[in-house]
Amino acid sequence: MRLLGIAGSLRKESWNLKLLLAAAELVPEDVEFEVWDGLKAVPPYDEDDDGLPAPPPVAKLRAAIARADAVLVATPEYNSSFPGQLKNALDWASRPFATNPLRFKPVAVVGASTGAFGAVWAQAELRKVLSAIGARVIEGDVALRHAPERFDEHARLVDEDVREQLEEVVSELVEAAMPRVAVAA
Ligand SMILES: Cc1cc2nc3c(=O)[nH]c(=O)nc-3n(C[C@H](O)[C@H](O)[C@H](O)COP(=O)(O)O)c2cc1C
């Protein structure tokens, strides 16, 4: 099984990227975790450019999502929502709707902020958008508040409660991505 991690921040020292990397440490041994690092390269969405072949950064994004069994998104909060560049990437990923790689895909959303709320509004908006795109958004969440206090100088997550919540989200995501076997009576 393969999980794809997407951080909604472009910052090198992003707390959300650190949260994603902490999640990567928590996946079961037989699960591969790939962090997508192409967000900055995604061009502005333009329906006139949305044909075949897709712009290369968009083709890479769609392929990365398609080959993943599930996706974990860690989002910052910008002005009470999630960042525009992440929305832009999701708009590209959502087309064409009927065959978009997020459709029916299990997706979990977590978030980190430097303030007291842990990007909860951004997460809510992101869940709404992912649902509209057709993803199977799972319920578990992590709202990591006061981010600089939760990591040590090696960027390791040192808050045990948050680690447990993250582990729960990861296992819920892995469970949601398990192939279902129908047993005939
Ligand atoms: C343009 C902008 C808008 C922001 N708006 C909010 C906000 O509405 N609520 C909040 O809690 N933090 C807000 N912040 C603070 C970010 O949540 C904080 O900088 C966070 O660390 C960014 O995530 P990152 O570390 O992954 O880059 C904002 C930051 C920026 C740059």
The ligand as a Tripos MOL2 file, in Angstrom:
@<TRIPOS>MOLECULE
LIG
   31    33     1     0     0
SMALL
NO_CHARGES

@<TRIPOS>ATOM
      1 C1         -1.1820   34.9080    4.6100 C.3       1 LIG1
      2 C2         -1.3000   34.2670    5.9570 C.ar      1 LIG1
      3 C3         -2.5360   34.2060    6.5760 C.ar      1 LIG1
      4 C4         -2.6730   33.5680    7.8200 C.ar      1 LIG1
      5 N1         -3.9170   33.4380    8.3670 N.ar      1 LIG1
      6 C5         -4.0820   32.7160    9.4980 C.ar      1 LIG1
      7 C6         -5.3790   32.4400   10.0110 C.ar      1 LIG1
      8 O1         -6.3920   32.8440    9.4730 O.2       1 LIG1
      9 N2         -5.4820   31.6970   11.1360 N.ar      1 LIG1
     10 C7         -4.3690   31.1900   11.7700 C.ar      1 LIG1
     11 O2         -4.5080   30.4950   12.7990 O.2       1 LIG1
     12 N3         -3.1210   31.4170   11.2950 N.ar      1 LIG1
     13 C8         -2.9500   32.1490   10.1820 C.ar      1 LIG1
     14 N4         -1.6970   32.3600    9.6650 N.ar      1 LIG1
     15 C9         -0.5510   31.7940   10.3690 C.3       1 LIG1
     16 C10        -0.2050   30.4140    9.8090 C.3       1 LIG1
     17 O3         -1.1470   29.4670   10.2470 O.3       1 LIG1
     18 C11         1.1810   30.0250   10.2580 C.3       1 LIG1
     19 O4          2.0870   30.9240    9.6640 O.3       1 LIG1
     20 C12         1.5520   28.5970    9.8960 C.3       1 LIG1
     21 O5          2.7310   28.2750   10.5300 O.3       1 LIG1
     22 C13         1.7520   28.4250    8.4030 C.3       1 LIG1
     23 O6          1.9310   27.0730    8.1220 O.3       1 LIG1
     24 P1          3.3570   26.4690    7.7260 P.3       1 LIG1
     25 O7          4.2520   26.5860    8.9490 O.co2     1 LIG1
     26 O8          3.0510   25.0420    7.3960 O.co2     1 LIG1
     27 O9          3.8950   27.2540    6.5770 O.co2     1 LIG1
     28 C14        -1.5330   33.0200    8.4540 C.ar      1 LIG1
     29 C15        -0.2790   33.1220    7.8240 C.ar      1 LIG1
     30 C16        -0.1710   33.7320    6.5930 C.ar      1 LIG1
     31 C17         1.1950   33.7750    5.9130 C.3       1 LIG1
@<TRIPOS>BOND
     1     1     2 1
     2     2     3 ar
     3     2    30 ar
     4     3     4 ar
     5     4     5 ar
     6     4    28 ar
     7     5     6 ar
     8     6     7 ar
     9     6    13 1
    10     7     8 2
    11     7     9 ar
    12     9    10 ar
    13    10    11 2
    14    10    12 ar
    15    12    13 ar
    16    13    14 ar
    17    14    15 1
    18    14    28 ar
    19    15    16 1
    20    16    17 1
    21    16    18 1
    22    18    19 1
    23    18    20 1
    24    20    21 1
    25    20    22 1
    26    22    23 1
    27    23    24 1
    28    24    25 2
    29    24    26 1
    30    24    27 1
    31    28    29 ar
    32    29    30 ar
    33    30    31 1
@<TRIPOS>SUBSTRUCTURE
     1 LIG1         1 GROUP 0 **** ****
